[in-house]
């Protein structure tokens, strides 16, 4: 048996040691793909459903005197639903790789009001997204 063939079977005869075989690398590949899918979906899965009848966009004045959301997670989850077309248009026009999530929202906030392509509804939503994300950002003054 050739040395190369024995390597792919997980054995290196020349050294007499067991090496990592195909099942190991397949498992690692699957785990990496699952991690990427999880990261992709992290910003798209609602995390805080809120109380029934509660306004997701309820606001108050924060410690720094700026408007903040009472429940920022609930507001963010609802915005993903209400402004889905606007988020998609921003992502498409400005070639943003990742969909919006709680860790990369700054680019969407900056580009929202700059949207020039798309339907009138997408442009309207993009403007609303910039306003929404400005208040959302205020909801986390320590970060």
C-alpha positions in Angstrom: 0.0 0.0 0.0 1.4 3.4 -0.9 2.2 5.9 1.8 -0.3 8.4 0.4 -3.1 5.8 0.3 -2.3 4.7 3.9 -2.4 8.4 5.0 -5.9 8.8 3.7 -7.0 5.7 5.6 -5.7 7.4 8.8 -2.5 5.4 9.2 1.1 6.5 8.5 3.0 3.2 8.1 6.3 4.9 7.9 6.1 6.2 11.4 3.7 3.6 12.8 1.4 6.3 14.2 -2.3 6.8 13.8 -3.1 10.0 12.0 -6.4 12.0 11.6 -8.6 10.4 9.0 -11.4 11.5 6.8 -14.2 11.2 9.5 -12.4 13.6 11.7 -12.1 16.3 9.0 -15.6 15.7 7.8 -16.8 16.3 11.4 -14.8 19.4 11.8 -16.1 20.7 8.4 -19.7 20.1 9.5 -19.2 21.9 12.8 -17.7 24.9 11.1 -20.6 25.1 8.7 -23.1 24.8 11.6 -21.3 27.6 13.4 -21.5 29.8 10.4 -25.2 29.1 9.9 -25.8 29.8 13.6 -23.9 33.2 13.4 -25.9 34.0 10.2 -29.2 33.3 11.9 -28.3 34.9 15.3 -29.6 38.3 14.3 -32.7 37.0 12.5 -34.2 34.9 15.4 -36.4 36.9 17.8 -35.0 36.7 21.2 -37.5 38.6 23.3 -41.1 38.1 22.5 -42.3 40.7 25.0 -45.5 40.6 27.0 -48.8 40.3 25.2 -50.1 43.7 24.3 -46.8 45.4 25.1 -45.7 48.1 22.5 -42.4 46.8 21.2 -41.3 50.4 20.4 -42.1 51.8 23.9 -39.6 54.4 24.8 -38.4 56.2 27.9 -35.6 58.7 28.7 -32.4 57.0 29.6 -29.7 58.0 32.2 -27.9 60.2 29.6 -31.1 62.1 28.8 -31.6 60.4 25.5 -34.6 58.4 24.2 -34.1 54.6 24.7 -36.3 51.6 24.2 -37.9 50.0 27.3 -37.1 46.5 26.0 -34.4 46.9 23.3 -34.4 43.2 22.4 -38.1 43.2 21.8 -37.9 46.4 19.7 -35.0 44.9 17.7 -36.9 41.6 17.1 -40.0 43.5 16.0 -38.0 45.9 13.7 -36.5 42.8 11.9 -40.1 42.0 11.0 -41.5 45.5 10.3 -38.6 46.7 8.2 -37.5 43.5 6.5 -37.7 45.1 3.0 -35.6 48.1 4.1 -32.9 45.9 5.8 -32.7 43.8 2.6 -32.4 46.9 0.4 -29.6 48.4 2.6 -27.7 45.2 2.6 -28.1 44.8 -1.2 -27.1 48.4 -2.2 -24.2 48.7 0.2 -23.0 45.1 -0.3 -23.1 44.3 3.4 -22.0 40.7 3.8 -23.8 39.8 7.0 -27.5 40.4 7.7 -28.2 42.8 10.5 -27.7 41.6 14.0 -27.1 43.1 17.4 -23.4 43.4 16.8 -23.2 44.9 13.4 -26.2 47.3 13.3 -24.0 50.5 13.1 -23.5 50.1 9.3 -27.2 49.7 8.7 -27.8 52.8 10.8 -25.3 54.8 8.8 -26.4 53.6 5.4 -30.2 53.6 6.0 -30.8 57.3 5.2 -28.4 57.1 2.2 -30.4 54.4 0.3 -30.9 55.5 -3.3 -32.1 52.4 -5.1 -35.2 50.3 -4.6 -38.9 51.1 -4.2 -40.4 54.0 -2.4 -41.4 51.7 0.4 -37.8 50.3 0.8 -36.5 53.9 0.9 -39.1 54.9 3.5 -38.2 51.8 5.6 -34.5 52.5 5.3 -35.0 56.0 6.7 -37.1 54.6 9.5 -34.3 52.1 10.2 -31.8 54.8 10.7 -34.1 56.5 13.2 -34.9 53.3 14.9 -31.2 52.2 15.2 -30.2 55.6 16.6 -32.6 55.1 19.5 -31.5 51.4 19.8 -27.9 52.5 20.1 -28.8 54.9 22.9 -30.3 51.9 24.8 -26.8 50.6 25.5 -24.8 53.6 26.8 -22.0 51.5 28.4 -21.1 49.6 25.3 
